[in-house]
Amino acid sequence: MERAVKFYESVFGWEIEKWDDYDYWLVKTGDESEPGINGAIMPNSDGSVRNAISVDSYDDAAQKILETGGKMITEKREIPGMGFNGLFRDSEGNIMGIVEFKHK
């Protein structure tokens, strides 16, 4: 992960910092007032990119995914102190994530 962090910081000028004791790195890609792809990077065994979609309710979104031809491919996972997330496959086979943040 350290090599990937150096790569993205050097190439794109992103600000990246490790989150807690997890192998999960928070990424700030630019000024908050402009469109961007802020998020995180983590180890990935298959090399694919996974976008995560913020939802108000993980359970409601997962149900809608199933009802409209998608498939949940991971169990609901707790993100300590933040909320819940999981991966799904859409109706066309693309893998994406959903994340429910605890209300502020």
Contacts in CASP RR format, 6 or more apart in sequence:
PFRMAT RR
TARGET T0000
AUTHOR 0000-0000-0000
METHOD contacts of the structure
MODEL  1
MERAVKFYESVFGWEIEKWDDYDYWLVKTGDESEPGINGAIMPNSDGSVR
NAISVDSYDDAAQKILETGGKMITEKREIPGMGFNGLFRDSEGNIMGIVE
FKHK
1 23 0 8 1.000
1 25 0 8 1.000
1 41 0 8 1.000
1 42 0 8 1.000
1 43 0 8 1.000
4 25 0 8 1.000
4 41 0 8 1.000
5 16 0 8 1.000
5 25 0 8 1.000
5 41 0 8 1.000
8 14 0 8 1.000
8 16 0 8 1.000
8 27 0 8 1.000
8 41 0 8 1.000
9 15 0 8 1.000
9 16 0 8 1.000
12 29 0 8 1.000
14 27 0 8 1.000
14 28 0 8 1.000
14 29 0 8 1.000
14 30 0 8 1.000
15 27 0 8 1.000
15 28 0 8 1.000
15 30 0 8 1.000
16 25 0 8 1.000
16 26 0 8 1.000
16 27 0 8 1.000
16 28 0 8 1.000
16 41 0 8 1.000
17 25 0 8 1.000
17 26 0 8 1.000
18 24 0 8 1.000
18 25 0 8 1.000
18 26 0 8 1.000
19 25 0 8 1.000
19 26 0 8 1.000
19 40 0 8 1.000
20 80 0 8 1.000
22 42 0 8 1.000
23 42 0 8 1.000
23 43 0 8 1.000
24 40 0 8 1.000
24 41 0 8 1.000
24 42 0 8 1.000
25 40 0 8 1.000
25 41 0 8 1.000
25 42 0 8 1.000
26 39 0 8 1.000
26 40 0 8 1.000
27 38 0 8 1.000
27 39 0 8 1.000
27 40 0 8 1.000
27 41 0 8 1.000
28 38 0 8 1.000
29 36 0 8 1.000
29 37 0 8 1.000
29 38 0 8 1.000
29 39 0 8 1.000
30 36 0 8 1.000
30 38 0 8 1.000
39 52 0 8 1.000
44 50 0 8 1.000
48 95 0 8 1.000
50 87 0 8 1.000
50 95 0 8 1.000
50 96 0 8 1.000
50 97 0 8 1.000
51 96 0 8 1.000
51 97 0 8 1.000
52 85 0 8 1.000
52 96 0 8 1.000
52 97 0 8 1.000
52 98 0 8 1.000
52 99 0 8 1.000
53 61 0 8 1.000
53 96 0 8 1.000
53 97 0 8 1.000
53 98 0 8 1.000
53 99 0 8 1.000
54 98 0 8 1.000
54 99 0 8 1.000
54 100 0 8 1.000
54 101 0 8 1.000
55 61 0 8 1.000
55 98 0 8 1.000
55 99 0 8 1.000
55 100 0 8 1.000
56 100 0 8 1.000
57 100 0 8 1.000
58 76 0 8 1.000
58 84 0 8 1.000
58 85 0 8 1.000
58 86 0 8 1.000
58 98 0 8 1.000
58 99 0 8 1.000
58 100 0 8 1.000
59 76 0 8 1.000
61 98 0 8 1.000
61 100 0 8 1.000
62 72 0 8 1.000
62 76 0 8 1.000
62 88 0 8 1.000
62 98 0 8 1.000
65 71 0 8 1.000
65 72 0 8 1.000
65 88 0 8 1.000
65 90 0 8 1.000
65 98 0 8 1.000
66 72 0 8 1.000
68 91 0 8 1.000
69 91 0 8 1.000
70 88 0 8 1.000
70 89 0 8 1.000
70 90 0 8 1.000
70 91 0 8 1.000
71 88 0 8 1.000
71 89 0 8 1.000
72 86 0 8 1.000
72 87 0 8 1.000
72 88 0 8 1.000
73 87 0 8 1.000
73 88 0 8 1.000
73 89 0 8 1.000
73 95 0 8 1.000
74 86 0 8 1.000
74 87 0 8 1.000
75 86 0 8 1.000
76 84 0 8 1.000
76 85 0 8 1.000
76 86 0 8 1.000
77 84 0 8 1.000
77 85 0 8 1.000
77 86 0 8 1.000
78 84 0 8 1.000
79 85 0 8 1.000
79 99 0 8 1.000
81 102 0 8 1.000
82 101 0 8 1.000
82 102 0 8 1.000
83 99 0 8 1.000
83 100 0 8 1.000
83 101 0 8 1.000
83 102 0 8 1.000
84 99 0 8 1.000
84 100 0 8 1.000
85 97 0 8 1.000
85 98 0 8 1.000
85 99 0 8 1.000
85 100 0 8 1.000
86 97 0 8 1.000
86 98 0 8 1.000
86 99 0 8 1.000
87 95 0 8 1.000
87 96 0 8 1.000
87 97 0 8 1.000
88 95 0 8 1.000
88 96 0 8 1.000
88 97 0 8 1.000
88 98 0 8 1.000
89 95 0 8 1.000
90 96 0 8 1.000
END
